[in-house]
């Protein structure tokens, strides 16, 4: 009888619910730099598109965007994924980029051990970017009633 769980080999993909695959995938492609992999499109037997797969050049884990409007509505203001960036300066670059693209986002916020920026995707889901760069642990974190729920 095994006494330990078997090993995992990594994370294959992340799945996000969407109310509109075209709009949501455009956000992740045009704003976050993912590339859609059309040959991995998921279609019903009648040919209707119900999911797309995207990849990012700096992340081995793929992203699946699956049509499920009810679930997407439940995930509004929820932040299921936090993307890593190297430094606080990188967060500032993201803040500038998101503003240029008219994406609603927070300012750079202080977290317990690093910094975080939060943006809103087309489904109303919060997309977080957190630095690998750290600062001294603090409980004097940023307060923001909208972005930090």
Buried (B, 14 or more C-beta within 10 A) or exposed (E): EEEEEEEEEEEEEBBBBBBBBEEBBBBBBEBBEBEBEEEBEBEEEEEEEEBBBBBBEEBEEBBBBBBBEEBBEEBEEEBEEEBEBEEBEBBBEBBEBBEEEEBEBBEBBBBEBBBBBBBBBBBBBBBBBBBEBEEEEEEEEBEEEEBBE
